[in-house]
Every structure is written in C-alpha cells, then in structure tokens.
Amino acid sequence: IEFFQTNLEGEIVDKIQECYGEASGIIINPAAYTHTSIAIRDAISAVGIPTIEVHISNIHRREEFRKTNMIAPVCASSIVGFGPFGYHLAMVGMLQIMSELKAVHDAQLAAQNEA
C-alpha cells in the first residue's frame, strides 16, 4: 500500500501512470478535479488498473456543477458521502475486486490446462 497526496493535476496524472505494471489497484479522491479533469480520466483509463473513486462528501447533494463527474465512468466503483470512512470502504472494496480478478484468472488457467 502506498499513499500519495498532491493538489497538482499533473502530479496526479504522473502518479497514476507510474502505477502501470506496479500496482494492483488505485484508490483516488480526485476532489474538484472530478468535475474538470480529462487528463486524470484519460490516465486512469490508459493504465487499465481497477480504480475506486472516493469522495468524503456526497457530491450528488452539493452544488449543481459538482454533479458532472469526469472520473466515475472509468472507475470500477465510487464511494461518496461516508466521510473519511469512505477510504476504509474503498480498501474493502478493492480487496473484493482483487479477489474476484484472481478467481477469474485462476479459472482461466484451469480451463487452459484442461484443454
């Protein structure tokens, strides 16, 4: 597990790209970049790593402009409105995703070995 925090969009993109081939999953709170960042969206999409988006507040109950979400469509899941506990939920969710991916991989290997 590695933690990273920055307020700079380019550094977020760089960190996501560094995850390629190194990380099994990404948990991200893109904050206000949720509503504007095509660069972060593209980076998440490009690395192909399961990603969970976390927001401390419920962005769907906030200002109208916050209802535009550039990031969610490229994420496996979004967790909103649980405060800091959302990070815990994201960790549990990521463990579930990793378990499911491993099960699929193992089943594919077993099928290949039977063929």
Steps between C-alpha positions, in 0.01 A plus 500: 500500500635839402344834591543813291352848531534806282286787384662511155320335210819415310648325802182293537524397134869414543427285807218315323732428205770377740251242629497321164662160548565576868163525675204266521252777572457873547285680755467866412328808634524733202329780697400792277681339205205257493303758309766626261794267442506321170872437566434300819214315331724409204784388729270268697358360178844452344658302785214250514534452876185455712429840653264606775403866528441636853333824605465599864182696432201386297577686179150421370344715773722799443501782246372426151845539340630220723261253340719477191741214561780443250663224707223254600447350151858362499488368857389162629303674774437829676455547873349831608368662814648278771759751618850364560346154556460491122870418472448190717204400283717547192768271643239230570359549151845476344567174684175363355594610149847343535344175626257487208773572245717225648210253487439579133871469422524166684193367317648600164828325583314187608300501176819536294664212686199277431507576128 
